[in-house]
Amino acid sequence: MKTATTLAALAIALLPGFAFAQCAGKHTEQTAASCMAGTTWDAVKGTCVDTPSS
């Protein structure tokens, strides 16, 4: 019984670390909302491009 309790406590203690690892690289992605003034989102290229002036 003591071994099962110890393993359960260890698993619960490690869960936040695994959750963080899943989301660690997702905050660096550029989106349409992060385009600077004078640029627009190009869905094909997946990046911001200069807005054509007309």
KOLSEFI-561206 format. One record per residue (C-alpha): residue number from 1; z, x, y. Coordinates in steps of 0.05 Angstrom, whole numbers, m for minus. Layout:
<nodes>
seq,zz,xx,yy
NUM,Z,X,Y $
...
</nodes>
This chain:
<nodes>
seq,zz,xx,yy
1,0,0,0 $
2,16,57,48 $
3,m52,88,36 $
4,m89,24,53 $
5,m48,15,117 $
6,m63,87,138 $
7,m137,79,125 $
8,m139,13,163 $
9,m103,45,222 $
10,m151,104,222 $
11,m212,58,220 $
12,m185,17,279 $
13,m171,80,318 $
14,m242,106,309 $
15,m278,41,328 $
16,m278,52,404 $
17,m310,121,395 $
18,m366,91,352 $
19,m378,36,404 $
20,m383,87,459 $
21,m432,129,419 $
22,m478,68,412 $
23,m482,59,488 $
24,m478,131,512 $
25,m551,141,531 $
26,m569,72,556 $
27,m545,81,627 $
28,m599,131,646 $
29,m658,84,635 $
30,m697,65,697 $
31,m711,m8,709 $
32,m748,m49,761 $
33,m683,m60,799 $
34,m675,16,809 $
35,m743,27,842 $
36,m737,58,911 $
37,m766,25,974 $
38,m841,32,976 $
39,m849,31,900 $
40,m857,m23,849 $
41,m846,m27,774 $
42,m906,m12,730 $
43,m893,m44,662 $
44,m950,m7,629 $
45,m925,62,650 $
46,m852,42,646 $
47,m836,74,713 $
48,m837,62,788 $
49,m903,75,823 $
50,m923,77,896 $
51,m938,8,925 $
52,m1010,6,948 $
53,m1016,m9,1022 $
54,m1070,m57,1043 $
</nodes>
